[in-house]
Amino acid sequence: MHQALDPSFIASLSLHDPDHFHIQLGQTEHRVNLVNAWQIKEGDQVLEIGCGQGDCTAVLAAAVGESGKVVAIDPAEPEYGSPYTLAQAQGHLIREGSPLRTRLTFLRQTAQEHLEEDKATIHDVAILAHCIWYFSSPSSLLDTFRALSTRTRRICLAEWSLTATKAAAVPHLLAALTQASLECRKLVTVSNIRTVLSPQGIVQIAKEAGLEMTSESVIESPIGMLDGHWEVGEVVSKGFGDSIAKTVQNEREQAVVEALRDAVIASKSNLNGEKIRAMDVWVGCFQKALSED
């Protein structure tokens, strides 16, 4: 196993606003919990899919140590992301003087593109951390699992569980479903919630790809994780409300999205000022299923 990971130190290596360090720290604390659940070891060769700004990448690089390597890929445009773009955040992690620099490689590719280009490397583990909902469709996730199944010894995942241990996380759960109900009706979407899949749905797709689950768990999000606050804020905003009528033409379908939004507003109100929490996170690990002869 790796040495104990220090969230504060790792968070300090990521691009952040010094006046709001707690925001980055909450994200990093969560990724440390994930890396521990996945049992990433020192010396591991890791392929991270959908790395985004590198919140999980930094923790993975710390975990694998100087003898390990993390190849982090994402097909998104370098200008994508807020408050920092992918180019800014990734560049900061591999800047001159960064202790993680020699362990990290960032590539703008899909999993299929990368595996087609590099046909020799067998990775110890492939990571998909909070990126599955960005996929354009369930079938695209199936294709990715199939591509990874013969090129990595393990595939480890983390995604929102669609469960809420804390009542304060219910608004986040409802907000995610509300956004998904709107985005699935768009031909083109740049939302961070494009294809909502439950843990059961992900497991079923993994089975179709010839994978078997070796472990799973559900963990609570740290209180410093602000994703719930952000997603609820998006759904209750006037802009989101206005976009429903512009996007959804069928009045029955429009009523569904509006009812979901109303449920988010009501669940937020029911907290009586309590801080919104992020919902629980499902963690699963898979390997290629043994053929039955």
BABATI-968772 format. One record per atom (N, C-alpha, C): y negated, z, x negated. Coordinates in steps of 0.1 Angstrom, whole numbers, padded with zeros to 4 digits, always signed. Layout:
! residues N
YZX/...
END
This chain:
! residues 293
+0012+0000-0008/+0000+0000+0000/-0013+0000-0009/-0024-0003-0003/-0036-0003-0010/-0042+0011-0010/-0052+0013-0019/-0058+0026-0019/-0066+0028-0007/-0070+0041-0004/-0078+0043+0008/-0091+0035+0008/-0093+0029+0020/-0105+0020+0021/-0117+0028+0025/-0128+0026+0019/-0141+0034+0022/-0150+0025+0030/-0151+0027+0044/-0159+0019+0052/-0173+0018+0048/-0179+0029+0043/-0193+0029+0040/-0196+0020+0028/-0187+0020+0018/-0189+0012+0006/-0187-0003+0009/-0176-0006+0017/-0174-0020+0021/-0185-0025+0029/-0190-0017+0039/-0201-0022+0047/-0213-0025+0039/-0215-0017+0028/-0227-0019+0020/-0227-0032+0012/-0215-0038+0011/-0213-0051+0004/-0216-0063+0013/-0216-0060+0026/-0219-0071+0036/-0234-0072+0038/-0238-0084+0042/-0252-0086+0045/-0256-0078+0058/-0266-0070+0056/-0270-0061+0067/-0285-0057+0066/-0290-0053+0077/-0304-0047+0077/-0303-0033+0073/-0309-0029+0062/-0308-0015+0058/-0313-0005+0068/-0322-0009+0076/-0327+0000+0087/-0317+0002+0098/-0307-0006+0099/-0297-0006+0109/-0283-0006+0103/-0281+0001+0093/-0268+0001+0086/-0257+0005+0095/-0260+0014+0105/-0249+0019+0114/-0242+0007+0121/-0250-0004+0124/-0244-0015+0131/-0233-0021+0123/-0235-0024+0110/-0225-0029+0101/-0214-0019+0099/-0217-0007+0098/-0207+0003+0095/-0197+0004+0107/-0202+0003+0119/-0193+0003+0130/-0183-0008+0130/-0188-0020+0127/-0179-0032+0126/-0169-0030+0114/-0173-0025+0103/-0164-0023+0092/-0154-0012+0094/-0158-0001+0100/-0148+0009+0104/-0137+0004+0112/-0140-0005+0122/-0130-0011+0130/-0121-0019+0122/-0126-0027+0113/-0118-0036+0105/-0109-0028+0096/-0113-0017+0091/-0105-0009+0083/-0093-0004+0091/-0096+0000+0103/-0085+0004+0112/-0074-0007+0114/-0079-0019+0115/-0070-0031+0117/-0062-0033+0105/-0069-0033+0093/-0061-0036+0081/-0051-0025+0078/-0054-0013+0082/-0044-0003+0080/-0032-0005+0090/-0035-0009+0102/-0025-0012+0112/-0016-0023+0108/-0022-0033+0102/-0014-0045+0097/-0006-0042+0084/-0009-0031+0078/-0002-0027+0065/-0004-0038+0054/-0017-0042+0052/-0020-0051+0041/-0018-0043+0028/-0012-0050+0019/-0008-0043+0006/-0017-0049-0006/-0018-0041-0016/-0025-0046-0028/-0016-0057-0034/-0023-0068-0038/-0016-0080-0043/-0013-0090-0033/-0015-0088-0020/-0012-0097-0010/-0020-0110-0011/-0014-0121-0008/-0021-0134-0006/-0024-0136+0009/-0036-0136+0013/-0040-0136+0027/-0047-0148+0031/-0043-0154+0042/-0051-0165+0048/-0057-0159+0061/-0070-0159+0062/-0077-0154+0074/-0082-0166+0082/-0078-0167+0094/-0083-0177+0104/-0095-0172+0112/-0105-0181+0113/-0116-0177+0121/-0124-0165+0115/-0128-0166+0103/-0133-0154+0096/-0148-0151+0100/-0155-0161+0105/-0169-0158+0110/-0177-0154+0098/-0185-0143+0100/-0194-0139+0090/-0187-0130+0079/-0175-0127+0081/-0167-0121+0071/-0166-0106+0072/-0168-0100+0084/-0166-0086+0086/-0152-0081+0082/-0142-0088+0087/-0128-0085+0083/-0125-0090+0069/-0131-0101+0065/-0128-0107+0052/-0131-0097+0041/-0142-0090+0042/-0146-0080+0032/-0136-0069+0031/-0131-0064+0042/-0121-0053+0042/-0108-0058+0036/-0104-0070+0040/-0091-0076+0035/-0092-0077+0019/-0104-0082+0014/-0106-0084+0000/-0105-0070-0007/-0110-0060-0001/-0110-0047-0007/-0095-0042-0007/-0088-0045+0003/-0074-0040+0004/-0065-0047-0005/-0066-0060-0008/-0057-0067-0016/-0059-0064-0031/-0071-0059-0034/-0074-0056-0048/-0076-0068-0057/-0077-0065-0070/-0080-0075-0080/-0068-0085-0082/-0056-0080-0078/-0044-0088-0080/-0041-0097-0067/-0049-0095-0057/-0047-0102-0044/-0057-0113-0043/-0056-0121-0032/-0065-0132-0029/-0066-0134-0014/-0078-0136-0009/-0081-0139+0005/-0088-0153+0006/-0081-0162+0013/-0087-0175+0016/-0091-0174+0031/-0104-0174+0033/-0110-0172+0047/-0115-0185+0052/-0110-0190+0063/-0115-0203+0069/-0121-0201+0083/-0130-0210+0085/-0136-0211+0099/-0143-0225+0100/-0140-0232+0111/-0145-0245+0113/-0160-0246+0118/-0166-0234+0121/-0179-0234+0127/-0190-0239+0117/-0201-0244+0123/-0212-0249+0114/-0217-0237+0106/-0222-0240+0094/-0227-0229+0085/-0239-0222+0092/-0246-0229+0101/-0258-0223+0107/-0255-0215+0119/-0242-0214+0123/-0238-0206+0135/-0238-0192+0131/-0242-0184+0141/-0241-0169+0139/-0255-0163+0140/-0255-0150+0144/-0268-0142+0146/-0264-0127+0144/-0273-0119+0138/-0286-0123+0133/-0285-0130+0119/-0273-0131+0113/-0272-0138+0101/-0262-0150+0103/-0265-0161+0097/-0256-0173+0099/-0243-0171+0091/-0233-0179+0093/-0221-0178+0085/-0224-0181+0071/-0233-0191+0068/-0236-0194+0054/-0243-0182+0047/-0252-0175+0054/-0258-0164+0048/-0249-0152+0045/-0241-0149+0055/-0232-0137+0054/-0221-0140+0044/-0215-0151+0045/-0204-0155+0036/-0209-0156+0021/-0221-0162+0020/-0227-0163+0006/-0230-0150+0000/-0234-0140+0008/-0237-0127+0003/-0224-0120-0003/-0213-0122+0004/-0201-0116-0001/-0196-0121-0014/-0199-0134-0017/-0194-0140-0030/-0206-0143-0039/-0217-0136-0037/-0228-0137-0046/-0225-0132-0060/-0233-0136-0070/-0231-0131-0084/-0233-0116-0083/-0223-0109-0089/-0223-0094-0090/-0215-0087-0079/-0211-0095-0069/-0203-0088-0058/-0189-0085-0064/-0184-0073-0062/-0171-0069-0067/-0160-0076-0060/-0163-0083-0048/-0153-0090-0041/-0152-0105-0044/-0161-0109-0052/-0164-0124-0054/-0151-0131-0059/-0144-0126-0069/-0133-0133-0075/-0120-0132-0066/-0120-0124-0055/-0109-0124-0046/-0110-0132-0034/-0122-0138-0032/-0125-0145-0020/-0128-0160-0022/-0123-0168-0012/-0126-0182-0011/-0129-0185+0004/-0141-0190+0007/-0145-0194+0020/-0144-0209+0022/-0138-0214+0033/-0136-0228+0035/-0140-0231+0049/-0147-0242+0052/-0150-0246+0065/-0139-0256+0070/-0129-0250+0076/-0117-0258+0080/-0110-0251+0092/-0102-0259+0099/-0093-0253+0108/-0080-0249+0101/-0071-0242+0107/-0059-0238+0101/-0051-0250+0097/-0050-0260+0107/-0042-0272+0105/-0048-0280+0093/-0061-0281+0093/-0067-0289+0082/-0064-0283+0068/-0065-0269+0068/-0062-0263+0055/-0048-0264+0051/-0038-0262+0060/-0024-0263+0056/-0020-0277+0053/-0027-0287+0058/-0024-0301+0055/-0029-0304+0041/-0040-0298+0037/-0046-0300+0024/-0039-0293+0013/-0035-0280+0016/-0027-0272+0007/-0013-0270+0012/-0004-0279+0007/+0009-0279+0012/+0019-0270+0004/+0014-0264-0007/+0022-0257-0016/+0022-0242-0014/+0011-0236-0010/+0010-0222-0009/+0017-0216+0003/+0025-0205+0000/+0030-0197+0010/+0023-0184+0010/+0016-0180+0021/+0008-0168+0021/+0017-0156+0026/+0013-0145+0021/+0021-0133+0025/+0017-0130+0040/+0005-0132+0044/+0001-0129+0057/-0010-0137+0062/-0010-0142+0074/-0021-0148+0081/-0028-0139+0091/-0041-0138+0091/-0048-0129+0099/-0057-0136+0109/-0056-0132+0122/-0065-0137+0132/-0071-0125+0139/-0083-0121+0134/-0090-0109+0139/-0102-0113+0148/-0100-0110+0161/-0110-0112+0171/-0115-0127+0171/-0106-0136+0169/-0110-0150+0169/-0103-0158+0179/-0093-0153+0186/-0084-0160+0195/-0092-0165+0207/-0102-0156+0212/-0110-0160+0223/-0120-0171+0220/-0121-0175+0208/-0130-0186+0204/-0122-0199+0205/-0109-0199+0206/-0101-0211+0206/-0105-0219+0219/-0104-0232+0218/-0108-0241+0229/-0099-0241+0241/-0086-0237+0238/-0076-0237+0249/-0064-0229+0244/-0055-0225+0253/-0042-0219+0249/-0034-0228+0240/-0034-0241+0243/-0026-0251+0235/-0030-0252+0221/-0043-0250+0219/-0048-0250+0205/-0043-0238+0197/-0042-0227+0204/-0036-0215+0197/-0022-0217+0194/-0014-0224+0203/+0000-0227+0201/+0001-0236+0189/-0007-0246+0188/-0007-0255+0176/-0009-0247+0163/-0018-0238+0163/-0021-0230+0152/-0010-0221+0148/-0004-0214+0157/+0008-0206+0155/+0019-0214+0149/+0022-0226+0154/+0032-0235+0149/+0029-0239+0134/+0017-0242+0132/+0013-0246+0118/+0015-0235+0108/+0012-0223+0112/+0013-0211+0104/+0027-0206+0102/+0036-0209+0111/+0049-0202+0112/+0058-0205+0100/+0056-0217+0093/+0064-0221+0082/+0057-0219+0069/+0044-0214+0069/+0036-0213+0057/+0031-0199+0054/+0036-0189+0062/+0032-0175+0060/+0043-0166+0064/+0045-0155+0056/+0056-0146+0059/+0053-0138+0072/+0041-0135+0074/+0037-0127+0086/+0024-0132+0092/+0023-0131+0105/+0011-0134+0112/+0006-0121+0119/-0006-0117+0116/-0011-0104+0122/-0024-0107+0130/-0024-0101+0142/-0035-0104+0151/-0042-0092+0156/-0055-0094+0160/-0062-0083+0167/-0071-0090+0177/-0070-0086+0190/-0079-0091+0200/-0082-0081+0211/-0092-0082+0218/-0095-0073+0229/-0084-0072+0239/-0080-0060+0243/-0068-0058+0250/-0069-0059+0265/-0081-0061+0270/-0084-0061+0285/-0079-0048+0291/-0080-0037+0283/-0078-0023+0288/-0089-0014+0283/-0091-0004+0291/-0102+0005+0287/-0098+0020+0288/-0094+0026+0277/-0091+0040+0277/-0102+0049+0282/-0114+0045+0277/-0126+0052+0282/-0133+0045+0293/-0137+0053+0303/-0144+0046+0314/-0157+0039+0310/-0163+0043+0299/-0175+0037+0294/-0172+0023+0288/-0160+0019+0287/-0156+0006+0282/-0153-0004+0293/-0152+0001+0306/-0150-0008+0317/-0160-0019+0319/-0173-0016+0317/-0183-0027+0318/-0180-0038+0308/-0176-0035+0296/-0173-0045+0286/-0161-0054+0290/-0151-0047+0295/-0139-0055+0300/-0144-0065+0311/-0151-0060+0321/-0156-0069+0332/-0165-0079+0327/-0174-0076+0317/-0183-0086+0312/-0175-0097+0305/-0165-0094+0298/-0157-0104+0291/-0151-0114+0301/-0145-0109+0312/-0139-0117+0322/-0150-0125+0330/-0161-0119+0331/-0172-0127+0338/-0177-0139+0329/-0179-0136+0316/-0183-0147+0308/-0172-0158+0307/-0160-0154+0307/-0149-0164+0306/-0148-0172+0319/-0151-0166+0330/-0150-0173+0343/-0161-0183+0344/-0172-0181+0337/-0183-0191+0336/-0180-0202+0326/-0176-0198+0314/-0174-0207+0303/-0163-0217+0305/-0153-0213+0312/-0141-0222+0314/-0145-0233+0323/-0157-0233+0330/-0161-0243+0338/-0171-0253+0331/-0173-0251+0318/-0182-0259+0310/-0174-0269+0302/-0178-0281+0301/-0171-0291+0293/-0173-0288+0278/-0185-0283+0274/-0188-0279+0261/-0194-0265+0261/-0188-0256+0252/-0193-0242+0252/-0195-0237+0238/-0205-0230+0235/-0207-0223+0222/-0206-0208+0223/-0201-0204+0234/-0200-0189+0237/-0189-0183+0227/-0190-0170+0225/-0180-0163+0217/-0168-0159+0226/-0169-0162+0239/-0157-0160+0248/-0155-0174+0255/-0144-0181+0250/-0142-0194+0255/-0128-0195+0262/-0118-0189+0256/-0105-0188+0262/-0100-0174+0262/-0100-0168+0274/-0095-0154+0274/-0080-0154+0276/-0074-0147+0267/-0059-0145+0267/-0056-0130+0267/-0047-0125+0275/-0043-0111+0275/-0033-0110+0263/-0030-0098+0259/-0019-0096+0249/-0006-0102+0254/-0003-0101+0266/+0010-0107+0271/+0009-0122+0270/-0002-0128+0273/-0004-0142+0271/-0002-0147+0257/-0008-0139+0248/-0007-0142+0234/+0007-0142+0229/+0014-0131+0233/+0028-0129+0229/+0037-0141+0234/+0034-0146+0246/+0042-0157+0252/+0039-0170+0244/+0027-0172+0240/+0024-0184+0232/+0031-0183+0218/+0031-0171+0212/+0038-0169+0200/+0052-0172+0201/+0059-0168+0212/+0073-0170+0214/+0075-0185+0215/+0066-0193+0222/+0068-0207+0223/+0067-0214+0209/+0059-0207+0200/+0058-0213+0186/+0069-0209+0177/+0079-0202+0182/+0090-0198+0174/+0088-0185+0166/+0079-0176+0171/+0076-0164+0164/+0082-0152+0172/+0085-0141+0165/+0090-0129+0172/+0081-0118+0167/+0078-0109+0177/+0069-0098+0174/+0076-0087+0167/+0070-0082+0156/+0077-0071+0148/+0070-0057+0151/+0058-0058+0156/+0051-0045+0159/+0039-0048+0168/+0035-0038+0176/+0023-0039+0183/+0017-0025+0186/+0004-0024+0189/-0002-0012+0192/-0015-0015+0199/-0021-0005+0206/-0034-0006+0212/-0042+0005+0206/-0054+0002+0201/-0063+0012+0194/-0076+0012+0201/-0082+0024+0202/-0096+0025+0207/-0106+0020+0197/-0116+0013+0202/-0127+0009+0193/-0135+0021+0189/-0140+0021+0176/-0149+0031+0172/-0162+0032+0181/-0167+0043+0182/-0179+0045+0190/-0191+0037+0185/-0191+0034+0172/-0201+0026+0165/-0200+0011+0168/-0189+0006+0174/-0188-0008+0177/-0197-0011+0189/-0206-0020+0187/-0216-0023+0198/-0213-0036+0206/-0201-0041+0204/-0197-0054+0211/-0198-0052+0226/-0194-0041+0231/-0195-0039+0246/-0209-0039+0251/-0218-0033+0243/-0232-0032+0247/-0238-0047+0247/-0234-0054+0236/-0240-0068+0235/-0235-0077+0247/-0222-0077+0250/-0216-0085+0260/-0221-0082+0274/-0222-0069+0276/-0227-0065+0289/-0242-0069+0291/-0250-0067+0280/-0264-0072+0280/-0265-0086+0283/-0256-0095+0278/-0256-0109+0280/-0254-0112+0295/-0244-0106+0301/-0240-0109+0315/-0250-0104+0325/-0257-0093+0322/-0266-0088+0332/-0280-0094+0330/-0282-0102+0320/-0295-0108+0318/-0298-0119+0328/-0311-0121+0330/-0315-0131+0340/-0311-0145+0336/-0310-0148+0323/-0306-0161+0319/-0292-0164+0323/-0283-0154+0322/-0269-0156+0326/-0268-0158+0341/-0276-0150+0348/-0275-0151+0363/-0280-0165+0367/-0291-0170+0361/-0296-0183+0364/-0286-0194+0360/-0278-0192+0350/-0269-0203+0345/-0257-0205+0354/-0254-0195+0363/-0243-0196+0372/-0245-0208+0381/-0256-0208+0388/-0259-0219+0397/-0260-0232+0391/-0265-0232+0378/-0266-0245+0371/-0253-0250+0366/-0243-0241+0364/-0230-0245+0358/-0220-0248+0368/-0219-0239+0378/-0208-0240+0388/-0213-0246+0401/-0208-0257+0405/-0212-0265+0417/-0205-0260+0429/-0192-0257+0428/-0184-0253+0440/-0189-0239+0444/-0192-0238+0457/-0198-0225+0462/-0188-0214+0461/-0175-0216+0464/-0165-0206+0463/-0163-0201+0448/-0163-0211+0439/-0162-0207+0425/-0174-0200+0420/-0186-0204+0425/-0198-0197+0422/-0198-0183+0427/-0193-0181+0438/-0192-0167+0444/-0184-0158+0436/-0173-0164+0430/-0164-0156+0421/-0172-0151+0409/-0179-0160+0402/-0186-0156+0390/-0197-0146+0394/-0204-0148+0405/-0215-0139+0409/-0209-0125+0412/-0197-0125+0419/-0191-0112+0422/-0187-0104+0410/-0182-0111+0400/-0178-0105+0387/-0190-0099+0380/-0201-0107+0380/-0214-0102+0374/-0219-0090+0382/-0218-0090+0395/-0222-0078+0403/-0213-0066+0399/-0200-0068+0396/-0192-0057+0392/-0196-0051+0379/-0200-0060+0370/-0205-0055+0357/-0217-0046+0359/-0227-0051+0367/-0239-0044+0369/-0236-0030+0376/-0227-0030+0385/-0223-0017+0392/-0216-0008+0383/-0207-0013+0374/-0199-0004+0365/-0209+0002+0355/-0218-0006+0350/-0228-0001+0341/-0237+0010+0347/-0240+0008+0360/-0248+0018+0367/-0241+0031+0369/-0227+0030+0371/-0219+0041+0373/-0218+0050+0361/-0222+0045+0349/-0221+0054+0337/-0233+0064+0337/-0243+0062+0345/-0254+0071+0346/-0261+0074+0332/-0263+0063+0325/-0269+0064+0312/-0260+0066+0300/-0247+0068+0303/-0238+0070+0292/-0237+0057+0284/-0236+0058+0271/-0235+0047+0262/-0223+0038+0265/-0225+0025+0266/-0214+0016+0268/-0205+0015+0256/-0192+0016+0258/-0182+0015+0247/-0176+0001+0247/-0170-0003+0236/-0162-0015+0235/-0148-0012+0240/-0142-0021+0246/-0129-0019+0252/-0118-0017+0241/-0106-0014+0245/-0095-0012+0235/-0092-0025+0228/-0085-0024+0217/-0081-0036+0209/-0066-0036+0208/-0060-0047+0211/-0045-0049+0209/-0043-0055+0195/-0033-0049+0188/-0029-0053+0174/-0014-0057+0174/-0011-0069+0170/+0003-0073+0169/+0006-0081+0156/+0018-0079+0152/+0023-0086+0140/+0036-0094+0144/+0037-0106+0138/+0048-0115+0141/+0054-0121+0128/+0066-0126+0130/+0072-0134+0119/+0080-0145+0126/+0084-0155+0118/+0092-0166+0123/+0105-0160+0128/+0109-0164+0140/+0121-0159+0146/+0133-0165+0139/+0143-0156+0137/+0156-0161+0131/+0163-0169+0141/+0168-0181+0137/+0175-0190+0146/+0189-0183+0149/+0193-0185+0162/+0206-0180+0166/+0217-0190+0165/+0225-0189+0155/+0236-0198+0153/+0249-0193+0159/
END
